[in-house]
Amino acid sequence: METIIEVKHLKKAYKKRKSKEYVHAVNDVSFQVKKGEIVGLLGPNGAGKTTTIKMICGLLIPDSGEIYVNGVDNQKKRLEALKHISAVLEGNRNLYWRLTVRENLNYFAGNRGVSKKEAAERIEDLLEKFNLKEKENELVNRLSRGMQQKLAIMVAMLADSEIILLDEPTLGLDVETGYEVRELLRDFVSNYNRTIIISSHDMDVIQDLCDRTVIINEGKVVTNDKIENLLQLFQVRAYTITLGGLLSDEQQRQLLQKFPQFEYTPDTVESTLKVNLLRSEEIYDLFDVLKKENTPVEAIDRATVNFENVFMKIVKGEFNHAMGPSS
């Protein structure tokens, strides 16, 4: 697939207030996004994710590094590069609250140079798809938070740009509306060959929508891989062992040394032990500990892992390895 966004060695530092020290918010971040992908750009608070997003959108100038949007350098030809991007940043703040739903849509369509005829057709289509037709003449400040969020996404789609960057797209939405928006985004990508970058703290949204995720922590990319690869990787290494008795204090001490994150639920009849293996061969170390006391093993199961588990393990450094995207 053709590359539509290329980020090369981005760096951005901020000077601390009343100090000569600098905080390196982004420290040599590089990644690519292919046309037609839905990519999650994730990171804990303070990781450098928001700074990276704002540099891609041209709202911040990097200290060094390059950003290409559809082949255009967004520093040398900023306006030309930004023609290819629409963004919903910080929830619903890109709306005019004293205008109606339809007035907002008309205003932003005109802002992006969409003709009145074309804008009218797109607006009608979006109002129907997002179930806001009955609210088209309602002032934005009278809408619910969820409806405001839907309108902000509609504004981004209205520009018909190749790339949409969404910051917390399901924030404030109820469960039903959240699923509705996910389907609309999927439809937008598949039917119109668009590209979406999503930043969200809702890991269910990331797992459901994204092909791939780029995770930033402490200003650096720590993981860049397909969601399914990460889930499979952690699922293979996460085990739940059912024991037919208790572990001795010495066994627990040895497990703590070898597997610091292990979880043990003791029971005289049936205890459970949960471990995460960094390497598959560590299973033999585990069985060596169990064998010393001839602890009965009743069952071994791979633990169920969701993407939130994966994300937390990566940012905590339990799996600290920057991976390239798999084909």
Secondary structure, DSSP 8 states (H G I E B T S, - for coil): --EEEEEEEEEEEEE-TTSS-EEEEEEEEEEEEETT-EEEEE--TTSSHHHHHHHHTTSS--SEEEEEETTEETTTSHHHHHTTEEEE-TTTTTS-TTSBHHHHHHHHHHHTT--HHHHHHHHHHHHHHTT-GGGTTSBGGGS-HHHHHHHHHHHHHHT--SEEEEESTTTT--HHHHHHHHHHHHHHHHHHT-EEEEE-S-HHHHHHH-SEEEEEETTEEEEEEEHHHHHHHHHHHEEEEEESS---HHHHHHHHHH-TT-EEE--SS-EEEEEE-SSTTHHHHHHHHHHHTT--EEEEEE----HHHHHHHHHTTTT--------
